[in-house]
């Protein structure tokens, strides 16, 4: 059962492999794990926007917000919870970077996309990977969420050809 959430999907370019229904499923599964009891925010409503962008927009956003003049795979803007308890955030996926990384890493595109969506959702909920302990906790949660969808651990070598 998914928690209460709304998802707005914006496409700055065509992404036929990433239809709204698929993105919604990945977001819902990430939220179901991340907001499950005894998580303190279990039951909190969530409103997310997921935008699929090209390399130019990805680069511009990364430069403006992170000071890095290159497109990145996923960029998340966490807004926290408002006074009513609604958790909100924006997630930006750069499709050309996602496609390039999947090819370079020998991973199916949809597996890599599911991982990056999950990663972005967790950031939107306040998870981070700056400190080693936080990174290990976040990676473990991502791995569990993906394993429940039969997606291999993205943090281990991919043995498939």
Secondary structure, 3 states (H helix, E strand, C coil): CCCCEEEEEEECCCCCCCCHHHHHHHHHHHHHHHCCCCCCCCCCCEEEEEEEECHHHHHHHHHHHHCCCCCCCEEEEEEEECCCCCEEEEEEEEHHHHHHHHHHHCCCHHHHHHHHHHHHHHHHCCCCCCCHHHHHHHHHHHHHHHHCCCCCCCCCCCCCC
